[in-house]
Amino acid sequence: MQILTNWRVRGAELCAVGLDWLAERSRTEPQPRHLLTGERGEEAAFFYLQRWGFVVVAQRWNDGPLPGDIDLIAWQDGVLCFIEVKTRTTKDMATASSSVDREKRRILRRLAGHYLHHLPDGERPETRFDIVTVYELAGKPREIQLIPAAFGWSE
């Protein structure tokens, strides 16, 4: 059953990559490279999490007037996960996960609180904040790592 799931996810991933390629070619103005890198990383994280049994329910969620967004929101075994994805093309600088600094964590917590406020029934499920790092190094296979419960609701 896991093999079938992996094939299904891989097929969907290949289709998404192809559609992204077509969309990029049809743009009148090219997107900045760092934004394309981030989008590729978020897409890779999406499929990586699916392979590990996550059910992704939102991508790039924001609450209108609040700044920022939550890259991915997913359920894993009854836990609602708010996931920040960080993609890098080099390991020469600090780690990708270290860029989720105090201010970014504050923004993510506030957005997550607003997301929970919109859930039905007013019940608050068990939650956690995860980070997924994606490294796209030249000439090497993509490296993806999940850091579950990377930080909590308070410092």
Order of alpha helices (4+ residues) and beta strands (2+ residues): alpha-alpha-beta-beta-beta-alpha-beta-beta
